[in-house]
Protein backbone atom coordinates (compact mmCIF):
# COMPACT_ATOMS: atom_id res chain seq x y z
CA UNK A 1 0.00 0.00 0.00
CA UNK A 2 1.15 3.54 -0.78
CA UNK A 3 0.22 6.90 0.68
CA UNK A 4 -1.93 7.83 -2.36
CA UNK A 5 -5.45 8.78 -1.25
CA UNK A 6 -8.50 7.93 -3.29
CA UNK A 7 -12.29 8.09 -3.06
CA UNK A 8 -15.13 7.09 -5.33
CA UNK A 9 -18.87 7.64 -5.15
CA UNK A 10 -20.84 5.80 -7.78
CA UNK A 11 -23.29 3.09 -8.75
CA UNK A 12 -22.70 -0.61 -9.24
CA UNK A 13 -24.46 -3.43 -11.05
CA UNK A 14 -23.14 -6.85 -10.04
CA UNK A 15 -24.41 -10.13 -11.51
CA UNK A 16 -23.36 -13.71 -10.83
CA UNK A 17 -24.40 -17.32 -11.36
CA UNK A 18 -25.80 -17.81 -7.85
CA UNK A 19 -29.49 -18.06 -6.95
CA UNK A 20 -31.26 -14.84 -6.02
CA UNK A 21 -29.65 -13.37 -2.93
CA UNK A 22 -26.21 -14.98 -3.47
CA UNK A 23 -24.98 -17.07 -0.50
CA UNK A 24 -21.61 -15.28 -0.65
CA UNK A 25 -23.31 -12.23 0.85
CA UNK A 26 -23.98 -14.36 3.96
CA UNK A 27 -20.55 -16.04 4.21
CA UNK A 28 -21.94 -19.24 2.70
CA UNK A 29 -20.68 -21.22 -0.28
CA UNK A 30 -21.84 -20.27 -3.78
CA UNK A 31 -25.01 -21.91 -5.09
CA UNK A 32 -23.31 -24.05 -7.72
CA UNK A 33 -19.93 -24.40 -6.03
CA UNK A 34 -18.17 -21.88 -8.27
CA UNK A 35 -18.38 -18.14 -8.87
CA UNK A 36 -18.95 -16.66 -12.32
CA UNK A 37 -19.60 -12.93 -12.16
CA UNK A 38 -19.57 -9.64 -14.00
CA UNK A 39 -19.61 -6.12 -12.63
CA UNK A 40 -20.24 -2.67 -14.03
CA UNK A 41 -19.41 0.55 -12.16
CA UNK A 42 -19.97 4.20 -13.01
CA UNK A 43 -18.08 6.72 -10.88
CA UNK A 44 -20.25 9.78 -10.32
CA UNK A 45 -17.52 11.60 -8.43
CA UNK A 46 -14.11 10.65 -7.20
CA UNK A 47 -10.37 11.06 -7.30
CA UNK A 48 -7.11 9.17 -7.04
CA UNK A 49 -4.39 11.48 -5.84
CA UNK A 50 -4.61 14.52 -8.09
CA UNK A 51 -6.58 12.68 -10.80
CA UNK A 52 -10.32 13.34 -10.95
CA UNK A 53 -12.44 10.30 -11.80
CA UNK A 54 -15.88 11.89 -12.30
CA UNK A 55 -17.84 10.08 -15.01
CA UNK A 56 -15.41 7.20 -15.54
CA UNK A 57 -17.05 3.83 -16.27
CA UNK A 58 -15.51 0.39 -16.05
CA UNK A 59 -16.57 -3.24 -16.07
CA UNK A 60 -15.09 -6.64 -15.45
CA UNK A 61 -15.67 -10.37 -15.56
CA UNK A 62 -14.51 -12.84 -12.92
CA UNK A 63 -14.29 -16.60 -12.70
CA UNK A 64 -13.44 -18.68 -9.63
CA UNK A 65 -13.45 -22.51 -9.68
CA UNK A 66 -14.78 -22.57 -6.11
CA UNK A 67 -15.72 -20.00 -3.51
CA UNK A 68 -13.92 -16.68 -3.92
CA UNK A 69 -11.96 -17.08 -0.69
CA UNK A 70 -10.45 -20.31 -2.06
CA UNK A 71 -8.63 -18.32 -4.75
CA UNK A 72 -7.37 -19.41 -8.17
CA UNK A 73 -9.53 -16.77 -9.84
CA UNK A 74 -9.32 -15.21 -13.26
CA UNK A 75 -10.42 -11.74 -14.36
CA UNK A 76 -10.44 -9.16 -17.10
CA UNK A 77 -11.18 -5.46 -16.78
CA UNK A 78 -12.58 -3.02 -19.33
CA UNK A 79 -12.17 0.73 -18.83
CA UNK A 80 -14.16 3.15 -20.94
CA UNK A 81 -12.11 4.42 -23.85
CA UNK A 82 -12.89 8.03 -22.96
CA UNK A 83 -10.80 7.80 -19.77
CA UNK A 84 -7.49 9.65 -19.89
CA UNK A 85 -4.21 7.78 -19.37
CA UNK A 86 -4.08 9.08 -15.79
CA UNK A 87 -7.65 7.96 -15.15
CA UNK A 88 -6.95 4.53 -16.61
CA UNK A 89 -3.96 4.08 -14.34
CA UNK A 90 -5.99 5.25 -11.35
CA UNK A 91 -8.81 2.77 -12.01
CA UNK A 92 -6.33 -0.05 -12.49
CA UNK A 93 -4.69 0.72 -9.17
CA UNK A 94 -8.02 0.94 -7.33
CA UNK A 95 -9.47 -2.18 -8.96
CA UNK A 96 -6.32 -4.18 -8.24
CA UNK A 97 -6.39 -3.27 -4.57
CA UNK A 98 -3.32 -1.07 -4.59
CA UNK A 99 -3.37 2.03 -2.36
CA UNK A 100 -5.90 0.17 -0.17
CA UNK A 101 -5.74 -1.20 3.36
CA UNK A 102 -5.71 -5.03 3.13
CA UNK A 103 -9.25 -6.37 3.48
CA UNK A 104 -10.84 -2.90 3.37
CA UNK A 105 -12.65 -3.09 0.02
CA UNK A 106 -13.98 -5.78 -2.26
CA UNK A 107 -11.52 -4.58 -4.90
CA UNK A 108 -8.58 -5.47 -2.67
CA UNK A 109 -10.06 -8.73 -1.39
CA UNK A 110 -11.11 -10.08 -4.78
CA UNK A 111 -7.85 -9.05 -6.49
CA UNK A 112 -5.87 -10.92 -3.84
CA UNK A 113 -7.75 -14.09 -4.80
CA UNK A 114 -6.85 -13.88 -8.50
CA UNK A 115 -4.38 -16.23 -10.11
CA UNK A 116 -4.65 -14.79 -13.62
CA UNK A 117 -5.41 -11.23 -14.66
CA UNK A 118 -5.70 -10.52 -18.37
CA UNK A 119 -4.36 -7.31 -19.88
CA UNK A 120 -6.78 -4.40 -19.42
CA UNK A 121 -9.05 -3.52 -22.33
CA UNK A 122 -9.95 0.04 -23.28
CA UNK A 123 -13.25 0.18 -25.14
CA UNK A 124 -16.59 1.96 -25.06
CA UNK A 125 -18.51 0.97 -21.93
CA UNK A 126 -22.25 1.62 -22.17
CA UNK A 127 -23.60 1.40 -18.64
CA UNK A 128 -26.83 2.51 -17.01
CA UNK A 129 -27.61 1.73 -13.36
CA UNK A 130 -30.80 2.75 -11.56
CA UNK A 131 -30.43 1.48 -8.01
CA UNK A 132 -33.94 2.31 -6.74
CA UNK A 133 -35.67 0.71 -9.72
CA UNK A 134 -33.33 -2.32 -9.76
CA UNK A 135 -32.52 -1.80 -13.42
CA UNK A 136 -29.23 -1.88 -15.28
CA UNK A 137 -27.82 -2.32 -18.73
CA UNK A 138 -24.18 -3.04 -19.51
CA UNK A 139 -22.74 -3.33 -22.99
CA UNK A 140 -19.19 -3.52 -24.28
CA UNK A 141 -19.21 -4.43 -27.97
CA UNK A 142 -17.89 -7.93 -28.52
CA UNK A 143 -17.11 -8.45 -24.83
CA UNK A 144 -20.07 -8.02 -22.47
CA UNK A 145 -23.84 -7.85 -22.85
CA UNK A 146 -25.87 -7.83 -19.64
CA UNK A 147 -29.01 -6.49 -18.07
CA UNK A 148 -30.51 -6.43 -14.61
CA UNK A 149 -34.06 -6.01 -13.39
CA UNK A 150 -36.32 -6.50 -10.40
CA UNK A 151 -37.39 -9.93 -9.21
CA UNK A 152 -41.05 -10.60 -10.02
CA UNK A 153 -43.59 -12.09 -7.66
CA UNK A 154 -44.46 -15.47 -9.25
CA UNK A 155 -48.18 -15.04 -8.50
CA UNK A 156 -48.91 -11.36 -9.10
CA UNK A 157 -46.05 -10.75 -11.56
CA UNK A 158 -45.41 -7.47 -9.77
CA UNK A 159 -41.86 -6.33 -8.88
CA UNK A 160 -40.64 -7.79 -5.60
CA UNK A 161 -38.33 -5.66 -3.52
CA UNK A 162 -35.58 -7.12 -1.34
CA UNK A 163 -32.57 -5.34 0.07
CA UNK A 164 -29.64 -6.41 2.20
CA UNK A 165 -27.83 -4.34 4.77
CA UNK A 166 -24.20 -5.16 5.58
CA UNK A 167 -23.09 -2.80 8.36
CA UNK A 168 -19.54 -4.16 8.19
CA UNK A 169 -19.42 -5.05 4.48
CA UNK A 170 -16.43 -4.25 2.29
CA UNK A 171 -18.49 -3.45 -0.83
CA UNK A 172 -21.62 -1.59 0.24
CA UNK A 173 -23.75 -0.85 3.28
CA UNK A 174 -27.12 -1.44 1.57
CA UNK A 175 -27.92 -3.01 -1.78
CA UNK A 176 -31.11 -3.63 -3.72
CA UNK A 177 -31.38 -7.23 -4.89
CA UNK A 178 -32.72 -8.38 -8.22
CA UNK A 179 -31.89 -10.69 -11.10
CA UNK A 180 -29.91 -10.52 -14.29
CA UNK A 181 -28.89 -12.01 -17.58
CA UNK A 182 -25.37 -11.67 -18.92
CA UNK A 183 -22.95 -12.97 -21.50
CA UNK A 184 -19.24 -12.33 -21.85
CA UNK A 185 -17.27 -13.12 -25.00
CA UNK A 186 -13.72 -12.12 -24.11
CA UNK A 187 -10.99 -14.13 -22.40
CA UNK A 188 -13.64 -15.22 -19.86
CA UNK A 189 -16.89 -16.59 -21.24
CA UNK A 190 -20.07 -16.46 -19.18
CA UNK A 191 -23.68 -17.25 -20.03
CA UNK A 192 -25.71 -16.20 -16.98
CA UNK A 193 -29.48 -16.54 -17.04
CA UNK A 194 -32.03 -15.29 -14.52
CA UNK A 195 -29.65 -15.39 -11.56
CA UNK A 196 -28.57 -13.10 -8.75
CA UNK A 197 -27.91 -9.42 -9.30
CA UNK A 198 -27.55 -6.49 -6.98
CA UNK A 199 -27.64 -2.75 -7.46
CA UNK A 200 -26.00 -0.38 -5.02
CA UNK A 201 -24.52 3.02 -4.38
CA UNK A 202 -20.80 2.85 -3.71
CA UNK A 203 -18.82 5.16 -1.47
CA UNK A 204 -15.32 3.82 -1.03
CA UNK A 205 -11.85 4.96 -0.03
CA UNK A 206 -8.58 3.19 0.48
CA UNK A 207 -9.63 2.69 4.10
CA UNK A 208 -12.94 1.01 3.23
CA UNK A 209 -16.65 1.75 2.87
CA UNK A 210 -17.77 5.20 4.00
CA UNK A 211 -20.90 4.71 6.15
C-alpha positions as CSV (number, residue, x, y, z in Angstrom):
1,X,0.0,0.0,0.0
2,X,1.2,3.5,-0.8
3,X,0.2,6.9,0.7
4,X,-1.9,7.8,-2.4
5,X,-5.4,8.8,-1.3
6,X,-8.5,7.9,-3.3
7,X,-12.3,8.1,-3.1
8,X,-15.1,7.1,-5.3
9,X,-18.9,7.6,-5.2
10,X,-20.8,5.8,-7.8
11,X,-23.3,3.1,-8.7
12,X,-22.7,-0.6,-9.2
13,X,-24.5,-3.4,-11.0
14,X,-23.1,-6.9,-10.0
15,X,-24.4,-10.1,-11.5
16,X,-23.4,-13.7,-10.8
17,X,-24.4,-17.3,-11.4
18,X,-25.8,-17.8,-7.8
19,X,-29.5,-18.1,-7.0
20,X,-31.3,-14.8,-6.0
21,X,-29.6,-13.4,-2.9
22,X,-26.2,-15.0,-3.5
23,X,-25.0,-17.1,-0.5
24,X,-21.6,-15.3,-0.7
25,X,-23.3,-12.2,0.9
26,X,-24.0,-14.4,4.0
27,X,-20.6,-16.0,4.2
28,X,-21.9,-19.2,2.7
29,X,-20.7,-21.2,-0.3
30,X,-21.8,-20.3,-3.8
31,X,-25.0,-21.9,-5.1
32,X,-23.3,-24.1,-7.7
33,X,-19.9,-24.4,-6.0
34,X,-18.2,-21.9,-8.3
35,X,-18.4,-18.1,-8.9
36,X,-19.0,-16.7,-12.3
37,X,-19.6,-12.9,-12.2
38,X,-19.6,-9.6,-14.0
39,X,-19.6,-6.1,-12.6
40,X,-20.2,-2.7,-14.0
41,X,-19.4,0.5,-12.2
42,X,-20.0,4.2,-13.0
43,X,-18.1,6.7,-10.9
44,X,-20.3,9.8,-10.3
45,X,-17.5,11.6,-8.4
46,X,-14.1,10.6,-7.2
47,X,-10.4,11.1,-7.3
48,X,-7.1,9.2,-7.0
49,X,-4.4,11.5,-5.8
50,X,-4.6,14.5,-8.1
51,X,-6.6,12.7,-10.8
52,X,-10.3,13.3,-11.0
53,X,-12.4,10.3,-11.8
54,X,-15.9,11.9,-12.3
55,X,-17.8,10.1,-15.0
56,X,-15.4,7.2,-15.5
57,X,-17.0,3.8,-16.3
58,X,-15.5,0.4,-16.1
59,X,-16.6,-3.2,-16.1
60,X,-15.1,-6.6,-15.4
61,X,-15.7,-10.4,-15.6
62,X,-14.5,-12.8,-12.9
63,X,-14.3,-16.6,-12.7
64,X,-13.4,-18.7,-9.6
65,X,-13.4,-22.5,-9.7
66,X,-14.8,-22.6,-6.1
67,X,-15.7,-20.0,-3.5
68,X,-13.9,-16.7,-3.9
69,X,-12.0,-17.1,-0.7
70,X,-10.4,-20.3,-2.1
71,X,-8.6,-18.3,-4.7
72,X,-7.4,-19.4,-8.2
73,X,-9.5,-16.8,-9.8
74,X,-9.3,-15.2,-13.3
75,X,-10.4,-11.7,-14.4
76,X,-10.4,-9.2,-17.1
77,X,-11.2,-5.5,-16.8
78,X,-12.6,-3.0,-19.3
79,X,-12.2,0.7,-18.8
80,X,-14.2,3.1,-20.9
81,X,-12.1,4.4,-23.8
82,X,-12.9,8.0,-23.0
83,X,-10.8,7.8,-19.8
84,X,-7.5,9.7,-19.9
85,X,-4.2,7.8,-19.4
86,X,-4.1,9.1,-15.8
87,X,-7.7,8.0,-15.1
88,X,-6.9,4.5,-16.6
89,X,-4.0,4.1,-14.3
90,X,-6.0,5.2,-11.3
91,X,-8.8,2.8,-12.0
92,X,-6.3,-0.1,-12.5
93,X,-4.7,0.7,-9.2
94,X,-8.0,0.9,-7.3
95,X,-9.5,-2.2,-9.0
96,X,-6.3,-4.2,-8.2
97,X,-6.4,-3.3,-4.6
98,X,-3.3,-1.1,-4.6
99,X,-3.4,2.0,-2.4
100,X,-5.9,0.2,-0.2
101,X,-5.7,-1.2,3.4
102,X,-5.7,-5.0,3.1
103,X,-9.3,-6.4,3.5
104,X,-10.8,-2.9,3.4
105,X,-12.6,-3.1,0.0
106,X,-14.0,-5.8,-2.3
107,X,-11.5,-4.6,-4.9
108,X,-8.6,-5.5,-2.7
109,X,-10.1,-8.7,-1.4
110,X,-11.1,-10.1,-4.8
111,X,-7.9,-9.1,-6.5
112,X,-5.9,-10.9,-3.8
113,X,-7.7,-14.1,-4.8
114,X,-6.9,-13.9,-8.5
115,X,-4.4,-16.2,-10.1
116,X,-4.6,-14.8,-13.6
117,X,-5.4,-11.2,-14.7
118,X,-5.7,-10.5,-18.4
119,X,-4.4,-7.3,-19.9
120,X,-6.8,-4.4,-19.4
121,X,-9.1,-3.5,-22.3
122,X,-9.9,0.0,-23.3
123,X,-13.3,0.2,-25.1
124,X,-16.6,2.0,-25.1
125,X,-18.5,1.0,-21.9
126,X,-22.3,1.6,-22.2
127,X,-23.6,1.4,-18.6
128,X,-26.8,2.5,-17.0
129,X,-27.6,1.7,-13.4
130,X,-30.8,2.8,-11.6
131,X,-30.4,1.5,-8.0
132,X,-33.9,2.3,-6.7
133,X,-35.7,0.7,-9.7
134,X,-33.3,-2.3,-9.8
135,X,-32.5,-1.8,-13.4
136,X,-29.2,-1.9,-15.3
137,X,-27.8,-2.3,-18.7
138,X,-24.2,-3.0,-19.5
139,X,-22.7,-3.3,-23.0
140,X,-19.2,-3.5,-24.3
141,X,-19.2,-4.4,-28.0
142,X,-17.9,-7.9,-28.5
143,X,-17.1,-8.5,-24.8
144,X,-20.1,-8.0,-22.5
145,X,-23.8,-7.9,-22.9
146,X,-25.9,-7.8,-19.6
147,X,-29.0,-6.5,-18.1
148,X,-30.5,-6.4,-14.6
149,X,-34.1,-6.0,-13.4
150,X,-36.3,-6.5,-10.4
151,X,-37.4,-9.9,-9.2
152,X,-41.1,-10.6,-10.0
153,X,-43.6,-12.1,-7.7
154,X,-44.5,-15.5,-9.3
155,X,-48.2,-15.0,-8.5
156,X,-48.9,-11.4,-9.1
157,X,-46.0,-10.8,-11.6
158,X,-45.4,-7.5,-9.8
159,X,-41.9,-6.3,-8.9
160,X,-40.6,-7.8,-5.6
161,X,-38.3,-5.7,-3.5
162,X,-35.6,-7.1,-1.3
163,X,-32.6,-5.3,0.1
164,X,-29.6,-6.4,2.2
165,X,-27.8,-4.3,4.8
166,X,-24.2,-5.2,5.6
167,X,-23.1,-2.8,8.4
168,X,-19.5,-4.2,8.2
169,X,-19.4,-5.1,4.5
170,X,-16.4,-4.3,2.3
171,X,-18.5,-3.5,-0.8
172,X,-21.6,-1.6,0.2
173,X,-23.7,-0.8,3.3
174,X,-27.1,-1.4,1.6
175,X,-27.9,-3.0,-1.8
176,X,-31.1,-3.6,-3.7
177,X,-31.4,-7.2,-4.9
178,X,-32.7,-8.4,-8.2
179,X,-31.9,-10.7,-11.1
180,X,-29.9,-10.5,-14.3
181,X,-28.9,-12.0,-17.6
182,X,-25.4,-11.7,-18.9
183,X,-22.9,-13.0,-21.5
184,X,-19.2,-12.3,-21.9
185,X,-17.3,-13.1,-25.0
186,X,-13.7,-12.1,-24.1
187,X,-11.0,-14.1,-22.4
188,X,-13.6,-15.2,-19.9
189,X,-16.9,-16.6,-21.2
190,X,-20.1,-16.5,-19.2
191,X,-23.7,-17.3,-20.0
192,X,-25.7,-16.2,-17.0
193,X,-29.5,-16.5,-17.0
194,X,-32.0,-15.3,-14.5
195,X,-29.6,-15.4,-11.6
196,X,-28.6,-13.1,-8.7
197,X,-27.9,-9.4,-9.3
198,X,-27.6,-6.5,-7.0
199,X,-27.6,-2.8,-7.5
200,X,-26.0,-0.4,-5.0
201,X,-24.5,3.0,-4.4
202,X,-20.8,2.9,-3.7
203,X,-18.8,5.2,-1.5
204,X,-15.3,3.8,-1.0
205,X,-11.9,5.0,0.0
206,X,-8.6,3.2,0.5
207,X,-9.6,2.7,4.1
208,X,-12.9,1.0,3.2
209,X,-16.7,1.8,2.9
210,X,-17.8,5.2,4.0
211,X,-20.9,4.7,6.2
